[in-house]
């Protein structure tokens, strides 16, 4: 077991005083409000006494339960404990949490926590430097030669102890603040030396450095891997990914990563130590979406620009990032054109100034997701039901940046995702028959979308209605569309068709997140 956790009862008594609980809650709140991952061991050490694993897990459970976040469907296990196999040994708890707690907390919980009004803590007092001081100066025994880091890097320690926390996800300002905490650098890792040269004296510490690069630099120290600076980015070979464009390259500032999860403003090392070996948690699809959404805004949106905001689960992260950067002052004088009512509502909630094409028809950049991307960067879009507004806005942009995870790459459009077509309600069945007879769409099966317009799976009895008052028809294919351009032209020429989800020859660049990192195709 780890220091101070020999007795669960003693640990329980330790956290029953209330002081440690308050500290833990404040830390959890701070991390959640800053968008960080809550690890299974964001533990608080008080007077060299570690709060026991079981008690800390219970505290985290109570914390989220009290905040009425049970709707997230986290499987807390019996009696609120996180045992993976039902045993009394708390070791399996970390595995359950790293799979369920971290994944959910990093995305959905953080979003919900932003809506919570905290009565007990003034979170503004917990700035990055104060938090660093608490973690690295008040509890130095954990981060020195006798602490957890030493046990991990020297491949020593109790093999039955729970996975050791190696790195808590942080924003760029957090990592920069770390460099001001000399206590952290007093301990030089026996294998990899000091972290200071890796961070303070590296390109990663430039004021404009993205969170991904900072995360990679921190990971280089924690894992012993070589730090890859901007301009020296490792990417997977083009042939390693289905659907890759020949000659695909990474843009300057993007990064390949190993163990560093860049959640936009959050860099997370998901390496956990057990028995001296590291395990890396696979990224969820939502995490990949957040990575590309944040990177698109960081790389392509500047102060004083007019931007188009897309619609869908991936585009929502780009909207979120614009709101964050406006709030922090990194962006100013932004005007945004939303492509749906959903996006408009999200942007308004984040304080993003909005306009329409009637007053601003010349956009600098538009950012949106896609349902499919072929090797020529032709797209299928409209799974969220906003294809017409997306197309009219994105055609007005000087640059159209597509953001996807690698699951959206395909060899040909059609079979992997139905092609949405927006049609007028009047005589819609007639229009569907005309669509099915088009030569370029031979073999397609038109299906009227029912229920929620943002879901192409039937979830109701009535036709789905778009923001424009129209219907959506999803065209199902068993083989790739041989000529997407011709298919689009024939659809557009069909009376009753408003527009279609084939976006051909529009993409400026496609940012793709996958297990090897982020690559950019253009």
N, C-alpha and C positions, 0 to 999 in steps of 0.2 A: 504493500500500500504506500501511498505518498506520505510525506511528512505531515504529522498532525492528524492523520485519518485512521490511526490504529483502532480507535474506538468510535463506532458509529454513535453510541450514546453520548460520548463526550462531544462529538461534533454537533450533535443535536442540541446539547446544552449550550454549546458555543453560539449557535445561531438563534437560540431562544432569547438572547438578551435584547434583541431588537436592533442593535447598532449595525451588526453585520448584514442583517436583512435589509435595512435601509440602504446600506452601501451597495448591496447587490442590485436592489431595485433601481437605484439611481444609475448604476452602470448599464443595466439592461435597457433602461429608458433612453439613456444617452446614445447607446449604440444603435438602438432601433430608430430613434429619431434622426440619426445621422445616416441611416440607410445601411448599417453594417450587419454582417452576419452575426447572429448570436450563436456562438459555439456551444457545445455541450459542456465545456468547462470555462465559461466566463466566470471563474470563481473569484471570490474576494478573500485575500489572506489578511487576518487581523492578528497583530502581535505574534507573528510567526506561527499561527495556528490555521491550518487549512480546513475549511468547512467540508465535512465528509461528503463523499460522492452522493450517497443516497439522499442526504438532507438537502444538498444543493439542488439535485434534480427535483426533489419535492418542492423546493422553493420556486424554481422556475415554473413548474407545473401550476403552483398556486398563483404565481404572478400572472400568467397568461389566462388562467381560469377566471381570476378576479376581473380581468379586463374584458371578459365576455367574448373571448376569441375562439370559443369551442366550435364555431361554425366552420373553422378551417379543417375539421375532421382529422385532427392529429390523434393518432392512437397512443394514448398515454399509458396503456398497460394497466395491470391490476393495481389498485390502491394508489394510483398516481405515480408508480415507479416505472422505469424504462427498461425493465429486464427483457433481453431478447429471447432467453430460453427458459424463463420462469425460475431460474435458480436464485439463491440469495447472494451470489457473488455479483457485485455491482459492475464487474468488468464489461459484460455485454451491453451495458447501458449506453456506452459511447457509440456503439455501432448503430443502435436504434436511433439515437439522437442525430448522428451525422447524416443518416439517410432521411429522417423525417423532420426533425426539429430544424436543422440547419437549412434544408431546402425550403421548407415552408416559411420559416422565420425571415430568411433573406429576401423574400419577395412579398408574399401576401401579408404577413404579419406587420412588416415595416410599413406597408401602405396603410394598413388599418390603424397602426399606432399614430400615424400622423394626424388622424382625426380625433385622437383622444385628448381631452383637456385634463392636464395633470394638475392636481390640487396640492400635492405634497412637496413637489420639487421644483425649483427654479432651474430648468435645464440650461438656460443660457449661461449659468455660472460654470457649467462643465465644458469649458472650451478644450481644444485639443491639447494644449500644453499642460493644463491642469490634469487632464485625464492621464497623459503620459507620466506626469510626476507621480500620480497616485499608483500607476501600475509598475513603474520602473524605479521609483525612489522609496515609496513607502513599504514596498515588499521586495527589497533587494535579495532576500534569501532565496527567492524563487528563480531569479535571473542571474545568480552567481554560480561559482563552481560547485556549490553544494546543492543546487536547485535542479529544476526539471530539465533545463536546457543541457546541463552537464550530463545528466543521466542519459539523455537522448543521444547527444553527439559522441559521448565516450562509449556508447553501446554498453552501458552498465545500468544497474538498478534492478528493482523488483519486477520480474517479468509478469507478475500477476496484477500489476497496478493498471488502472484504467489508462486509455490512450492519453498521452500528455498533450496539453494545448501548446502548439508551436507558434501560431501567429493569429492574432485577432484581426479581422478585416478592417481596413482603414481607408479614409479618404486621403488625397495627396497632402493636405495640410497636416493631417495626423502624422504621416511619416516624416514630414519636414520637422514637426515638433519633436519627434523622437531624437533627432540629431542634437537637440538642445539638452537632452537628459544625459549628462556625462556618466551617470551611474550605469546606464546600459552598456556603455563602451568600456567600463572598467573591467568587464569580463571578456577576455578574448577567447573565442571558441577554439578548443584544442585542435580541431581539424581544419577550420576554415578561417581562423583569425578574427579580426574585428569587423563588425558590420560598418564601421564608420567610413572606411575607404569605399565601400560598395555603395553607400548612399551619399554621404556629405561631399565626397570628392569625385562623384561620377556625374555624367550627363543627366542622370535621373533626377538630380536635384535642381535642375533649371526651373525657374518659376512657371514656365509654360508647359512643363512636362505633363503628359497625361497620366491618369491613375494607373493605366496598364503598365507603363514603363516603370513606375515606382513599385508596383507589385512585383514585377519581374526582378527588379534589383533586390528587393527584400527577400524574395524567394531564393535568389542566387546565394545569399548568405546562409539562409536557413537550411537549404538542401545541399549546398556545395556545388551547384551547377554554375556554369559560366554565365555571366550577365551579358545579355545581348542588347547593345545600345541601339537607338534609332539609326536607321540607315544600314544596319547590319542584321536585318531581320531574317530569321529562319522561317521558311514556309515549306509546306509539303510540296513535293513535285506535282506538276499539273496533272500527270497521269494517275496520281494516287487518289484522285477524287473524281467520281463519275460526274460528267457534265462540265468539267473545268475547261475554260477557254485556253487555247494554246498560248503559251507565253504569259500566263497569269502571273501577276507580281503583287507584292505587298506595298502599299503606300508608305512613304516615310512617316514614321510615328506609330504605325501599327506594329504589332508584335506577335511572334510565336511565343507560346508559354508552356511551361511544364510545372504544374502545381500552383501557378498563380492564376487565380480566377479574377478577371477584371470585370466587376459588375458596375461598369461606368464609373461613378464616383467612388466605388468601393473596390479595393484590392484585397483578395483573400487568398491565403495559402491554406489549402485544405489538407496538408500533410499531417497525419496523425502518427504518433510513435507508439508502437507496441513491440516489445522484444527487439528494439533497435532497428526495426524495419519501418519504412514509411509507406502509407497507403494514400492514394489520391482519389478523391471523390469525383465521380463523373459529374459534369455539369448538366443541369436540367435544361429543358428546352426554353423555359422562361429566362433562365440565367443567360443563355446564348442570345436570346432576343434583346435582353437589356444591354448586353455588351455592344451589339451592332447599333442599337438605337442611340446609345450614348456616344459611341465613336463617330457616328454620322454627324451629330450636332457639334461635337468637339472639332471635327476636321473641316466641316463645310459651312457652318453658320457663324457669321461675324456680326459685330455691332453695326447697326444701321442698315441691315438687310431686310428684304421682304421675303418671307419663306412660306412654302406650302406645307401644311401639316396633314399627313396621311391618316388613314383610318385602319384600325385593326389592333390586334394584341401586340405586334412588334412596333408599329408606329406609335402606340401609346407611350412606349419608353422614350422615344425621341421627343415627344411632347413634354414628357416629364422632365427630361434633361434641359430643354429650353426654359421651362419654368424655374428649375433650380439655378441655372446660370443667370437668369434675370434677377432672381431674388438675391443672389450673392454679389451682384454687380459686375460679373464677368461679361455679361452681355447687356447692351443698352440700345434703345431706339429700334427695337425689333417690331415689325408688323407681320402678323401671321394670317394666312388664309386657310381656314379649316375646310376639310373635304366632307364633313358630315356633321350632323347635329351632335353625335356622341363626342367627336373631337372638339367641337365648339364648346361643349359643356366642360370637358376636361381642361381645355385651355383657359376658359374663364375662371375656373376654380383655382388655377395656378397664377392668375394675374397676367396672362399673356395678352398684349394688345391685339385685337382682331380687326380685320377689314374684309372686304369682298373684292371680287374681280372687277366690280363696277367702278371702284375707286383706285384699285391697284392691280392692273392686269399684266404688269411686267415683273415677274418674280425672279429673284436671284437664284433660289434653289428650292426644290421640293424634296421631301424625304418621306418614303412610304415603304411598307412591306410588300410581299408578293406571295402568292400561293404556289407558283411554280416558276422556275427560271431555267431556260434552255441554254445550250452552249453559246448561242448568239446573243444572249441577254434579252431575248423576247420573254414576255411574262404572261402568266395568267393571274389576274387580279379580280377582286370583287367577291371573295368569300364572305366578307363582312357586309356586303350589300350596298356599298357606296361607290361602285365602279364608275358611274357617270360623272359624279362630282370629282372623284379622284382624277379621272382622265382630263377633264376640262381644266382643272387647276394645274396638273402636272405638265400639260402641254404648253402652259404659259411660262414655265420655268426655264431659265438658261441652263440649269443643271438639274437633272432628276437622279437622285441617289436612292438606290434600292437597298433595303436592309433585310437580310434573311439569315436563318441558320442553314447548315448544310443539308438538312433533310428536304429542303425545297428545291435542290438541284435535280434536274432531270435531263434525259437524253432527248426528249421530245415532248411538246405540250399536249395535254389532253387526257391520257389514261390515268395519270396520277391524281388529277384534281379536275372536277367538272368545270367547264368554261361557263361563267355566268353571263347572261344576256338580259339587259333591262328592256322590258317591252311595255307598251301601253296596255291598260286593262281591257280596253274596248276590243272585242273579237280576239282575245288572246289565244284561244285555241286554234283559230285560223292562222295566226302569226306563227304559232309553234309548228304547225304542219309545213308552212312555207320554209321555216328554218331547216327542218329535217330534210327538205328536198334540195337544199343548196349543194352544188357539185363539190365545193371545197370542204364541205362538212359531211361528206358521205359516211354513213354508218353511225352518225351521232344519235343519241336518244335524248330528246328534250324532256325535262322533268320540271314541272311547276314547283317553285319553292313554297313550302307551307310553313306557317307559324312565324318564328322569329326571323326577321330579314337577315340577321347576322349569322345565321346557322343554316348551312346547306343540307342539313339532315332534317327530315320532317319532324317537327315538334308541335304541330297544331293542325287544325282542320281547315283554316282559312288561308288564302294566298298571302304570302309575305308582301308587305308594302314598303317601298323604299321611301327615303326622305322626300322624293319628288312625287310620291303618290302612284308610282308604277309597280309592276310585278317583276319578279326575277324568274328566269328560266335557266336551269342548270343543264348544260349539254354534256352528256356522258359519252366517253369514247373508249373503245377497246384497243385502239392502236393510235400512235402519235399522229397529230395533224401534219400532213405532208407539207403544206404551204400556209403557215399562219398569216402571212400578209394577205394572200388571196382570200382566206377564210374571213378575215376581218373586213375586207372590202365588200364581200358579198353579204355579210351580216348587216353592215352599215347601210347598204343599198336596199334592204328589205323594208317595205312599208310596215310600220308597227314596231320596229326595233328602235329604241332610243339610243342605245350604245351597247358595247360588248366588253368583255373582260380580257380580250387579247390586246396587250400593250406591246406593239412591235416597233423597233427602231426608235425607241424613246429613251432608253437607259443611258445615262452618262457613266455611272459606276455602280457596281454592286458590291456591297460589303457583306462578307459571309463569315459567320462564326462556326467553328467546329472543334473537334477534339484536338486538332493540331494548332489551333489559334485562330487569328483573324487574317483573312486575305482579302484583297480588293481586286476585282476584275473591272476593266474598262475597255 
